[in-house]
């Protein structure tokens, strides 16, 4: 009987440890996903991601110009999907 109680205690400890890891990892992963989404929207709009913000980037050789409206639309769509 003692062995069964010991196994139950180990199961409870394992479940608690898993819950703690999930509680710590979830906000971290969510933050990384938001940052990645913002970078992608910035690049798609023709900008350059620097200092945690989208900056205008004029690439005349490629005929590419930054479109702030496109960036904002992309950000709104990605936030609505979350």
VENBELUR-V604222 format. One line per field, one symbol per residue. phi: phi as a letter, one per 30 degrees, with the letter a starting at -180 (. if undefined). Layout:
phi=???
This chain:
phi=.ddddddddddddddddddddddddedddddddddddddddddddjcbdahhadcdbccddcicbdcddddddddddddddd
